Structures are given as C-alpha cells and as structure tokens.
Amino acid sequence: MLLISGSDAGQVNPFALTPVEREVLQGKQNSPVVYRYASMDELYFELRLRDRIVNASRMLQDSRADFAVFRQSRCNPRYWTRTDNGGFQMNPDVRPSDAINDIFQNGEEYGFECATAIVIVLYKGVLDTIGEQMFNSLFNPLYLRDWNHDSDLWFITTHNKNEALPGDVMYFRNPDFDRDTPEWQGENVVKLSENLFFGHGIGIESGEEIITALNKMREPGSMESAYLDDLVVHPNFKHLQTIASRQSRFALRLGNL
C-alpha cells in the first residue's frame, strides 16, 4: 500500500513509467506493507533509481567484465590502482563518473567477484539517476572491494523476500559449498523482475537456474540445496533523494549569484 503526503500528492500515471518502474509501483500498491512517502518527488526518485539499477545490471552483464576472486582481480590502470587485497582505488587524476563508466565501457580490462559487482551496479545506477556533476561531488574518491561503499549509499536491510522488488539486492545461499571453492558459498544478485536475477559470474538467470548452478558447487555427495535467502538490501532511497535535492538547490542558488 502506498501513502503519499505533501501538497503534490496525487495519482501516478503508469503510462509515463518504464516497465521496471511500473512493476515496482504495482508491487508497492498491492503489498500489505505500508510504504510512506513525503512527496511524489520522493516516490519518483526511488522508481527512477530502481530502474537505473536494473539497467546497470544488464549493462554489466554485457560489458565482458570477468568474474575473479580477490587474488586474481584486475582493473584498468588508467582509472584505478589495484590494492594488495584485490580492491580498486580510484586514481586521483580522474573523475568518479569516468572511473565507474569505464568498467561498463571497457569491461575486458576488469575482473572482480560478485559483491564488488553489486556495489559497482549500485554506483552506476545512482550516477545515471543524479548525473555526473552531482555524482562526482558526492562520491569522491571511490574504493571498490567487496561490500565497501561510500556512506552516502547507506544501505537499508530487511529480511522479507516476499517484499523484494526490481532493483533490490538479494542473496542465494549455498550452505554446503565445496570448501575448495569458497567463492561459491553464495551469489549476490540484483532482482530484475519477478523471477529474474543478475549475479556476476552466473549471469542473468531465473531463481531456479541460479540454484542449479550453485548446487553444482557443493561438497561431493551433499544433498543440501542452495536457496534464496530472506535478506533484501537496497540503497537508502530517501536519503539519496534528500541530498540530491539539497545539492540541486545549492547549485541553483550559485547559478543565480
């Protein structure tokens, strides 16, 4: 259920939305959970960012970036310096937006594991939502490794997979993984639609296909299947919308001086 306050509260025109935005909107409208928004702008920002996260997931899948464990990670030295622990530190002479975009444009230069891939997708989604100037102001410098992220992304975590929507991050757990390949103890994914997910290293697959792939990475003789965890994670949309609005008003004031 949606509850929107503020003087601009009104009906959302579904025909003005992308398919992903419509799916998110309908999911919230039909949910027994009450989703509260202070304004229509707040709702539209979340819909737009979720759509961009889904699109970034598909772009990363098409980028030719490889799956690689930390000890084998690699990056384009023009934009990033690989750290001893397999992370990527942005070089001081480049813009954050260019460094993130290069991963999608020159994916063959990169290799990283699935958690880092998720953070890259989230950064790209935010970049494509708020624009280069604001992104470069908010997320500078960048460091990519595992779940490391800038504090302005500020993740929200819940434990109800029935309320997961496109743009949410979820986790397929593989409890009896082969100890010789610990990287397959699970797969971080972005939900793309009702039963379609992106996981770096597995690709864009249904939930059943991801479970089948993980089950091939179990201990020999194991009968305990992988499964979709209840964990649901997404950026703090309200926080991002607030700071984006604040930055826009500040830039507007500067322009009028």
N, C-alpha and C positions, 0 to 999 in steps of 0.2 A: 504494500500500500504506500502511495506517495502522499506526503503532506508538504505543501509548499506555502510558505508565508511570504510576507512582503507585499508592497503595493503593486508589483508587477506580476503577481501570481495569476496564472491562467491555464488554459488547456494547451498541451503540447501538440503541435501539428506533426503527426507521424510521417507524413509525406515529405516533410522538409528534412528528415533524418536519413542517415545511411542505414543499410540493413543491420549492421552491428549495433548502431545506436537504437534502432527500433527494438531489437531483441533485448537489449539492456532495459529499455524503458518498459516494455511489456513484462519483463521478469519482475521488475520492481512494483509495477502496478498490480500484478496478480499475486504478489507474495503476502503471506500472513504477517511478515515482519513490516513494521512501520519505518519507512525511510523519510527522514525530515530534511528539508532544505530551506535555507533562509531566503532564497530568491530563485527566480528562474535562471539567472546567470550561473548560479552555483550548480544547478542541475545540468544545464547545457555544457558547462565546463567538464563535468565528470563524463557525460556521454561522449564528448569530443575526445577526451584523453583516452578513454577506453577504446574507442575506435582507432586511435593512432597507435596504441599499444598492440592491438591485434594486427594492424597493418605492418608495424615494425617487426613483429614475429615472422610474418610471411616474407618480409624483405630479408631478414637474417637467414631464413631457410634458403633463399635464392642467392645468397651472397658468396657461396663457396667457402665460407669460413669453416674450418675443421673443428672437430671435437678433439681435445687434447687434455691430458692430465696436467697438473701444475708443473711438473718437472720437464714436460715437453711443450709447454706453451710457447707461443711466438706472436710477434706483433710487428707492425710497420714502424721501423726506427725513425721515420720522418716525423711521426706524431707521438710515439710512445717509447719509453725506455723499459725494457723488461727487468724486473727486480729479481733478487736472488730466490725469492719464494714463489716465483712464477706469475707475479702480478704485473700490471701495466701502469706505470706512472706517466702521466701526460707530460710532454716536453714543455719547457717554459716559454718557448717562442711560437707556440701555436694557439689557436682558439679552441675552446672546448667543443664547439659545434663542429668544427672541421675534423677534430680528432674522432668524435663519435661517427660522423658521416663517413669517414674513411673506412671504418670497419665494414660498412654496408657496400661501399663502392669498390673496395679492394680486398674483399674477403679472403682471397687466396693467400694473403700475407699473414693471416691470423689463425691461431689455434687456441682454444680455451675450453674449459669444462662448462657444465650446464648451469651452475649457479651464477657464474660470471656472465653467461649469455643472457640470463634473465635480467640482470641489472643493466646490461647494455641495451636490451629491448626497452626497458622502462625509461632509461635516459633518452633514447631515440623518440619514444612516444611523447615525452614531455617536450623535447626540442621541437617536434613537429606541431605541437599544440600552442606553445607560447612564443615561438620564433627565436631566431638566432641571438638577437641583441639581449633579450631578457635571459635566455639560457646561459649565455656567456657571463652575464653578471652574477647569476645565482650559483652556477656550478663550476667554479674556477678556484683551484685546479681539480682535475679528476684523477682518481686512482681506482683501477679495476682489479679486483681479485675476490672471488667467492661472493659472499653477500655484503662485502664492504660497499657503502654508498654514502653519498652526501646527506647530511642531516635534514636538508630541505625536502628529500623524498619522503621521510618519516612514514615508515610502513605501518599499516593497520593490519592486525592479525585476528582472525576469528577461527572457529572450529565447527563450521556447519557447511558441509559441501553441498547441501541442498539449496543454499543461497548463493552459490558461486555463479558469476556472470561473465560474459566475454570481457577480457582484459584482466581478470583475476589470475593470480599465480597460485598453482596447486602443486601437490607432491604425490607421486606414485612411489610407495614404499616397497622395497624388496627385502623382507626381513631375513631370508635365508640365502643371502647373496654369497657367491663364491669369494672366499677371503683372498684369493689371488688377484681378484679384480674388484677392489673396494669401490671404485668409481661407479659401479653398477648396483650399489646398495639402494639406489632410488633414482628418480628422474624428476627434476624441477620442470614444470611446464607452465605455459600460458594457455588459459582456456580461450579458444577461438569462437566456438559456438556450442550448441547443446552437448554434443559428444565428439568434439574435435579439439585436439590439443597440439601445441608446438613444444617439442622438447629437443634441445640441441644435442645432436648425437643420435637421436632416434628419428626426428623429423616431424612432419605433420601427420598425425595418425589419430584413430579413434582410441577411446579408453581401452577397449579390448585388445587392440593391436599393441598398445604400449605395454600392457600386462603380459602379453605373449612374448614380446621382445625381452622384458626383464626376467621372465621365467626361464629363458634360455641361459641366463647368467647366474643361476642358483648353484648351490653346492651339489655335487653329484649325488643323486638319489633323493634329493629334497622333494617333499610333496607340499610344502607351504607356499602358496601362490603370492605373488605381488598383488598389491591392491591400491586403490585410490584413497589416500588419507583424508581425514576431515579438515585438515589445515587449509585455510584460504587467506591469501595475503594480497594486499594492493597498496599503492601509494595513498597517502592521506590527501584525497582529492580536495577537501575543503581547505586544508592548509595551503596547498599549491595555488588554488584559486584566489585565496586571500592575498598571498604575497605577489602573485601575478597582477592582481588588480591594483595593489599598492604601488608596484613598480610602474604600471601604466599611468597612474595618476601623477606620479612623481615626474615621469618623462614628459607628460603633457604640460605640467607646470613649468618645467625647464624650457620647453619649446615656446612658451608664452612670455618668457622673460625678455 
